[in-house]
């Protein structure tokens, strides 16, 4: 005998969770791991958008940009 359960999310609570400093710290750690796997010339950044925190790893130097274009270094570093 199954009963249906309805779950209603608290939108403001979820938004505050996704923007929290704990979420930013977790994203920063993950971005740092990706940056280290990618190698020299890559940088990471964490910023808060409208609804959530975001992390970004990008090629900062010409050599890193060239390496990423030739080898898809960032895509491989994400695993």
RABEL-V52649 format. One line per field, one symbol per residue. ss: DSSP state (a for helix, b for strand, c for the rest). phi: phi as a letter, one per 30 degrees, with the letter a starting at -180 (. if undefined). burial: 1 if it has 24 or more other C-alpha atoms within 12 Angstrom, else 0. Layout:
ss: ???
phi: ???
burial: ???
This chain:
ss: ccccccccccaaaaaaaaccaaaaaaaaaaaaaaaaaacccbbbbbbbccccbbbbbbbccaaaaaaaaaacaaaaaac
phi: .ccdccccddedddddddcdddddddddddddddddddjdjcbbbbbccdcadbbbbbdccdddddddddchedddddi
burial: 0000000000000000011000010011011101100110011111000000111111100001000100001100000
